[in-house]
Amino acid sequence: MPLLSDAQVQERLGALPGWSQTGKGIRKEYQLRDFVAAMGFVQQVALLAQRADHHPDMEIRWNQVVLTLWTHSEGGLTERDFRLAAQIDRVT
């Protein structure tokens, strides 16, 4: 899958509130109600990621979950990252 240009990345970020470009990827922080809600969210993300065969980097701090997406095999951002980001946003 080809890498997206900077213009394409910015265009796609416009449709994903809260996501921002960071290094080679895109990142978003989610604030959940509590630890149990955060873990439930992580489980939902894990199921989506497994189905897509595209796995985000995850950081969990009590009720905060930080996700970073980028296509490791391509060394940057592709359509896969933005498709998964949109799917993740629909579960929150």
C-alpha positions as CSV (number, residue, x, y, z in Angstrom):
1,M,0.0,0.0,0.0
2,P,1.5,3.4,-1.0
3,L,2.4,6.0,1.5
4,L,0.2,9.1,1.6
5,S,1.6,12.5,0.8
6,D,1.6,15.3,3.4
7,A,-1.4,16.9,1.7
8,Q,-3.3,13.6,1.7
9,V,-2.5,13.1,5.4
10,Q,-3.7,16.6,6.3
11,E,-6.9,16.1,4.3
12,R,-7.7,12.8,6.1
13,L,-6.9,14.2,9.5
14,G,-9.6,16.9,8.8
15,A,-12.2,14.1,9.0
16,L,-10.8,12.6,12.2
17,P,-11.3,15.0,15.1
18,G,-8.7,14.7,17.9
19,W,-6.2,12.8,15.8
20,S,-2.9,14.5,15.0
21,Q,0.2,13.7,13.1
22,T,3.2,12.7,15.1
23,G,6.5,11.5,13.5
24,K,5.6,8.7,11.1
25,G,2.1,8.2,12.5
26,I,-1.1,9.6,13.8
27,R,-2.0,9.8,17.4
28,K,-5.1,10.3,19.6
29,E,-5.7,10.4,23.4
30,Y,-8.9,9.0,24.8
31,Q,-10.2,9.8,28.2
32,L,-12.5,7.2,29.6
33,R,-14.7,7.1,32.7
34,D,-12.3,4.9,34.7
35,F,-9.9,2.0,34.4
36,V,-12.5,-0.6,33.6
37,A,-13.9,1.6,30.8
38,A,-10.4,2.1,29.5
39,M,-9.7,-1.6,29.4
40,G,-13.1,-2.3,27.7
41,F,-12.2,0.3,25.1
42,V,-8.8,-1.3,24.6
43,Q,-10.5,-4.7,24.1
44,Q,-12.7,-3.3,21.4
45,V,-9.7,-1.7,19.7
46,A,-7.9,-5.0,19.8
47,L,-10.7,-6.8,18.1
48,L,-10.9,-4.2,15.3
49,A,-7.2,-4.2,14.9
50,Q,-7.1,-8.0,14.7
51,R,-9.8,-8.1,12.0
52,A,-7.9,-5.4,10.0
53,D,-4.5,-7.2,10.6
54,H,-3.3,-3.7,11.5
55,H,-2.2,-3.1,15.1
56,P,-1.8,0.3,16.8
57,D,0.7,1.1,19.5
58,M,-1.2,1.5,22.8
59,E,-0.4,3.3,26.0
60,I,-2.8,2.8,29.0
61,R,-2.8,5.0,32.1
62,W,-5.7,4.4,34.4
63,N,-8.5,6.1,32.4
64,Q,-6.4,7.4,29.5
65,V,-5.6,5.4,26.4
66,V,-3.2,6.8,23.8
67,L,-3.2,5.2,20.3
68,T,-0.6,5.7,17.6
69,L,-1.2,4.3,14.1
70,W,1.3,3.9,11.3
71,T,2.0,1.3,8.7
72,H,5.2,-0.2,9.9
73,S,5.8,-2.3,6.7
74,E,5.6,0.9,4.6
75,G,7.5,3.2,7.1
76,G,4.7,5.8,7.3
77,L,1.0,6.5,6.9
78,T,-1.3,4.7,4.4
79,E,-5.0,4.4,3.9
80,R,-5.0,1.5,6.4
81,D,-4.2,3.9,9.3
82,F,-7.0,6.2,8.5
83,R,-9.6,3.4,8.0
84,L,-8.7,1.9,11.3
85,A,-8.7,5.3,13.1
86,A,-12.3,6.0,11.8
87,Q,-13.4,2.5,13.0
88,I,-11.9,3.1,16.4
89,D,-13.6,6.5,16.7
90,R,-17.0,4.8,16.1
91,V,-16.6,2.6,19.2
92,T,-16.1,5.5,21.6
